[in-house]
Amino acid sequence: MTDDELGGALAAARDGDETAFAVLWSALHPAVLRYLRVVVGDLAEDVASETWLQVARGLRRFSGGPGEFRGWLFRVARHRGVDHLRRAGRRREDSAGTIEARGHAPDAALQTEERFSTSWALDVIAGLPRDQAEAVMLRVVIGLDVATTAEVLGKRPGAVRIATMRGLRRLAIHPDVRARNEAKATFVAEEV
Amino acid sequence: MRLLDALRHAMRMRRSPMVDADQAGRWAAGEQPGPAHRGLAELLAAANAPATEDELAGREAVVAAFAAEVRKAGAAEARKAGTAGSRRKAGTTGLRREVEIAAAHGAAVPQPAGRARRSRTARPVVVNVAAVLLLAGTGTAVAARGGHLPQAAQQRAHDVFSGLGVPAPVRSPQPTDAVPRASATPAPRRSATKSATTRPSASPSAAAVPAGWCRAWAAAPRPSDAPWYAELAEAAGSEEDIAAYCRALDDTGTPSASPDRSRKPPGRPSSLPTPSHRGKKK
């Protein structure tokens, strides 16, 4: 969806148009849900619902264009997600690992997911250190610009660039990902 | 033997090239991983695949909640306009009565009548705050009810939330009949993707998604057993049509066009981490 279309839907939704809100939701919810899957794992659906409820409540008072809306939406999602993590962390004080706190263990899930399916890819990304995982999701997968990503994550643009870079580098050397490269090289060899 | 080891080492290096910081930096700046890093391109494309029906199943509930918010805001506005006369009575819902009873019993909740006189717009807030207090199950108001209020309050709160379009007792955001509803969802229809064979730019939201596959394909234009490849072939019509399909998509420019193309290496169709979710960058 282009920014013009998103802007139109945004303006109408602000005036209370349900259909326009449905358009906004359909356009952006999948991205929100996938981002949250990487942050909070299995709780993503609940957190995404809370996020949209908060957005529905605050939309009338929101002023800004599609870019600002995206930033706001992901900021709300992130705050909600981090709240959940904190609560989950308090409940299980013994499990200190960030991966555990995310509500699922990507490594275990990885074994059951079809390789190079969406769920698999999100699990691989979720296996990164959280700052890298979030930067890769927002910046590369969802395509927010550096400034917006930095704002959502509460970091400086430079830190976002570095986290994105490290995340991509780590993904590139993931065994399954590398195996893909190797398979391709073999293919070339056979062709020649 | 040493030579053989060296050769083996060289082969390994060739097969899985090192990822240096420069390379990763270029990716982070928007360059698409090339054929040597096809796995990465495919992973990113998979993370960005089209929305599934499951992902779009909760739509009705969220839109209903939004509609309820709009109604609530509209009602508040009407009250603010000062047209409220007999409204006070109309606003005395079950919950409100509950609040008043609770207040009379324990005074943990501020006297609603006095507050209502001060500001009519404040009333929904009072009610909401009271609902939260009742839900929390703390305070003398609850204690005064002899312990059976929490459950009643819970039920009442459910009534309130279902008034907002939120199915409170059901944990899952989508109701049981989510499947037929989901299929009625207009957003990224598979059929729209198919019809894109003839007019790839027909629907930007439909076109934006294959662009992600096209980038993965462009990284290494040959068959793949990944799920996205089958879907791309389906969208294009056949495996042979993929090249033309992706070219057409790129020509129309919509999905992959992006402002900062400075890093784009020449000759590659689309080399940016363009948002293939309909969420585009600013």
Interface residues (C-beta under 8 A of the other chain):
Chain A: M1 T2 D3 E5 L6 A13 G16 E18 F21 A22 W25 S26 A27 L28 H29 P30 A31 L33 R34 E45 D46 A48 S49 W52 L53 A56 R57 L59 R60 G65 P66 G67 R70 E114 R115 F116 S117 T118 W120 A121 L122 V124 I125 M137 R139 V140 V141 I142 G143 L144 D145 A147 T148 R161 T164 M165 R166 L168 R169 L171 A172 I173 H174 D176 V177 R178 A179 R180 N181 E182 K184 A185 T186 F187
Chain B: R14 R15 S16 P17 V19 A21 Q23 A24 G25 W27 A28 A29 P33 P35 A36 H37 R38 G39 L40 E42 L43 L44 A46 A47 N48 A49 A51 T52 E55 L56 G58 R59 A61 V62 V63 A65 F66 A67 E69 V70 A73 G74 V166 R171 S172 P173 T185 P186 A187 P188 P204 S205 A208 A220 R222 S224 A226 P227 W228 T254 P273 T274 P275 S276 H277 R278 G279 K280 K281 K282
